[in-house]
Amino acid sequence: MQLNRILDLLYMCVSCFEYKGKQSPDKVSTLVLQKSKDVKARLEEALLRGEGARGEMMRRWKTGNDRFAGLNENLRWRKEQTHWRQANERLNMTKAELDQEAIMCGNLATEANLIILDVLETIIQVNLSVDCKDNLLGGILKVLVHSLSTNQSSTYLCHCFSSIRLLIIKFGDVLFEEEVEQCSDLCQRVLHHCSSALESTRSQACATLYLIMRYSFSSTSNFARVKMQVTMSLASLVGKSQDFNEEYLRKSLRSILAYAEEDEDMQSTMFPMQVNELLNNLNSILSDTVKMRAFQKDPEMLMDLMYRIAKGYQTSPDLRLTWLQNMAEKHVKVKCYTEAAMCLVHAAALVAEYLSLLEDCSYLPVGSVTFQNISSNVIEESAVSDDILTPDEDGVCSGRYFSKTGLVGLLEQAAELFSQAGFYETVNEVYKIVIPVLEAHRDFLKLSSTHEKLKKAYDRIIFKGQKRMFGTYFRVGFYGAKFGDLDEQEFIYKEPTITKLPEISHRLEGFYGNCFGEHMVEVIKDSAPVDKSKLDPNKAYIQITFVEPYFEDYEMKYRVTYFEKNSNLRRFMYTTPFTLDGRPRGDLSEQYKRKTILTTIHAFPYIKTRINVIQKEEFILTPIEVAIEDMQKKTLELAVATSQEPPDAKMLQMVLQGSVGATVNQ
């Protein structure tokens, strides 16, 4: 159709009449002079390489042959002594003339693009009733979005945004249903202009983005797709664009929120609340992404930020999957193989959730609930919110991992990492999900390889048994305004095997000492409750305590093996000895003990190595209870030592010596 060709021509015209900006005269002179010198040097080199009269003439000129002494000065081809007009006349232009030329170029670019805009609106008006308007709308929107991606004047942008809003009001149903990809590009370009330094451009962009949200909600009663598109646009803007301004973007987000709160027609709907949720999420992603640049040397904080960003993309499965894989790569670099494997398990659960929306296959996992035996944390990948998107209709989950092959690939990678970490029992649980898929596809080669890997995993369980080390845990508390968001926060840190308390203390004290100053960081040596009123407000304090996994009596019935006692851990305990007069230790009749039980928000192992403490319980043991507990502990150790297979005489000797000492002390 001829109109489509006209639209293609207009698309090219937008690029041709893009405003290039003003160059300083010094820069122009330098560039032109350098260019002329380069051209002259290349010409002389070409002449010198030549044979015959011209080559001979150039060589004589270079060597200053006596035969031509006195004549060389008047040779016509010595143009450095000849006055001629420069090819680029801009060298002779004054600053005022350059400014005037820049204004003319800007006016020409604006006028040309406004003419293009007029032509587009004429096409819309003339062909409003034509049956093929659906095809034209895509081409028109393509030209408008392209113009937003080029350098344009604020005058043009004002008219362009007005035209886009008019297009949405008149043909929004067709655009949002038929031009999903174009609408995604539109969201990205509009969001980019929301960070503009010009207030007039920002206000136009905010109004346009708000209209996109409002119309999407009004037409479908749920703007999940626009939420996803805006969120992905922010990810692209923050990750790729170097000229966006965080402060201006935040101002624009606040303006959009104000529009939603003041829109009387929408107050009776869920729209204002959904806009508020979306903008809070965008602000959080923006803050965490910017903070990542400042915390590249703090592995725990960096992983926390990546975790929060991934969580912010909960409604954008493609982006969440990407960030989970990024986290896995970071963990592998520091040899945290268990956490890397958990990231891939979460990614596989996310894929399983969206595959289950596409088709119901008996051999595929039924969403993330199938992964519960691997980790109780995986349930957070469930797609249960109002923002569920149907993959085949909404164009999401288009990456190569959102397929049966991708699911198997993620799980196989996770199994390899679990094997490296010594979590051989979990390898079995992972392959329980993989094997039905391989059987359904009659992939006997992979089935053979999988069963070989399972045999190796079981052999290692038998061979290594309780000799495996799964990590050491510490409670870390941060106190002081210097820590910012971390102030008064408590975490459980999972450290590498056999990490001693002085090691983690030295690491954290050294790192934060470099951040705040060597004398501004202090490690609290004991595990007693911290009284902030007694701390120096200008200093940063860290309290580090060794903790052990804690289980109730009923749990011990289900946690039989050594592996089961070191996986799926949420509760930890540490003890603090004290006396009533304030001393940490005293005589047997004075010795009390405080048991503190901490509960984390997620279970270890998780996709990061530190997890927030959400609950704290304390129990006080009297001196007689302390003595009884010590005796019970020694008796249990003795029973374990005597029942070992094969018998271990050295272990029994060590336990007996400790038991005698404890009995005498009691």
Phi, psi and omega in degrees: 000141184297325181296325178294325177293322178297319179296321176297320179295319178296323178301316179290325180297324178301317179292322182292326184255035176281138180286124185269348180091172183261135175258145178287149181299325179297318181294319179297313182300315182298316182295315182293317180297317179297320180296317181294322178294319180296318180296317180297317181296318180294323180294316180296321180297320179294321180292320181294328180286341185285158177261168175090201189296317184293322178294318179297318180298318180294320181294320178296321180295321181291320185271348179068052182302134183296333183299329182251020180299135180087339180268333185300331185293338185253010180294136184296328187278000174275081190282351178289346177256005181254134178276117177222163185280132179297145179294324180261106185291347183293344178298327184268003182278142177280170179298321180297320179293321177295320178298317180296320179295320179297320179296318179296318179296319179296317179295321179296315180298317180296313182297316181298317181288328175292324176296317177301319180295320177298318180297318179299316181292326176296317178299318180297314183292316184291323186258022182300322184261004181284142184296333185268020183296335179301317180292323181292323183300320178298317179293321179295314180296325179298317179294317181296316180295321178297321179295329177289338181273354180256169178287118182228157178283159179296329178297312180295316183300322178301312180290324181295314179297324177297318179296320180295317179296321178296320179297319180294317181296319184280319188233029184302319182301314181293316183298313185287337181267320187261334186244056184298315182294319179295320179295325177296316177296322179298315178302319182295316181290321180295317179296325177298318180286344174292344178259013181294150178284342181272124183296323181297319179293318180299317182295321178294318180295319179299315180298320180292315180295321179296320179296321178301313179297313185297315182293320179299317179293317183294326184277334183236355184062012177196118183256048180300320183293317179294322175304312180297316182295319180293319180296316178293327178295319178297319178300317179293318182297312183288324185280328188247325185279134180262349187251013179279149182248118184299318183297314181294324179295320177296321177299318180295319179296322177293324178296318179297320178297321178296321177302315182295321182287333183261358180280099187296325183293339184256001185293334181276000181251179177275001186301310181303321181292320180292323176296318179300316179298316181298314183290325174298319179295317179296319178298319180295314179298317181298314180298313184293322180294319179292321180295330183305327181294331183271347185241032181295335183261003177250095188300320181292314181293321178299317180291325176299317180294317178297323178296316181292324177295315178300321179293325178295337179264027182302326181268003177238082189304324180298315181289321179298318179300317180299316182289326175296321177292323176299318178297319179299318179297318178298318180295319181297322181299328180257015175063031172266075189291326180296314181294322177298318179296321179296323176300317181288328176295317177298320178297318179295321178295322177297316178298317181298322179301314184279335173293325180292337176283336182277315183208154181255098180246133183294333183271353178269151177297144181274070180072197185287342181297334179294339185268007185300327180289340177279312179201138178288346181284340190293342182299341180291350177275001181297136178268081186242003183273178178289350185265019179297132179248140177275117187305315185287340181263327189260357176074014176267178180054043183266356181289166185291341180281342180275063179205171180296320178296318179296320178299312180297319180298316179297317181291323178294320176297318180298318180298319178298318180291321176299321179296319178296328182276352181087010178270066186291328178296325179288330176303318179298317181294325179294314182289341174297332178275327184285317189302314178302325179293317179294322179294320180296330180264006179053039180271079187290331179296313179291326178298318178298314179296320181296316181291329174295318179294323177295319178299317178297320180297315179294321178299321180290326176298316181293318185287315186272321177054240183271008180279353179284148178240123188256003179125162179237144187241141179224143170270129180234122177247140180247133182223130179129143182296338181297336181280351178064239182296338183278350184303128180064018175268143176241139180228157165257122179262134171259117183251163178302163184306139176057038173280128180270158180303316179299330182293309181291326177297315180295320181295310182291320179295320179293317182295308182288337173295322176292329181284313188253348186114138187302323184268004181260358181242134181224135178265126178282121190284329184261176181252015180290157177304140185269129175260105186296335181294339180266001182264152176286119183295344181270358182249164176248129183243140178234128176247123184238129182224135175289134179231157179237151175302141182241134179229142171285164182300320182293331180292330183295341177291330183260341179258081186271311186277165179298322179296316182296334178276358181234017177226159181055053185260126177235342184241136183226155184225145168220154182244147179232110177286145178200164173238163184292338180268009173101348179282149178291325182225152179206197178293168182303320182283349182253350190280114174256167178217134177256121176262124179245124180249123183251139177241130181264160183288333177230166181266144173275145354284151184228189182277003172215165190264358172227139184229140181295142172274128182248348181211142179226129176238143180231139176230137179256126176259132177284167181306318181292324178292326177296316181295316180297318181297319179297318179295319179297321180295317180292323179296318179295318178298321179294319179296319179294318182294324182280342182258011182290144176234120353288161181300142180239101185295321181295317179297317179297320179297317180296318181293320180297317179298318178293325181291319178298317179299316182294321181295316179298316181296323181289000000 
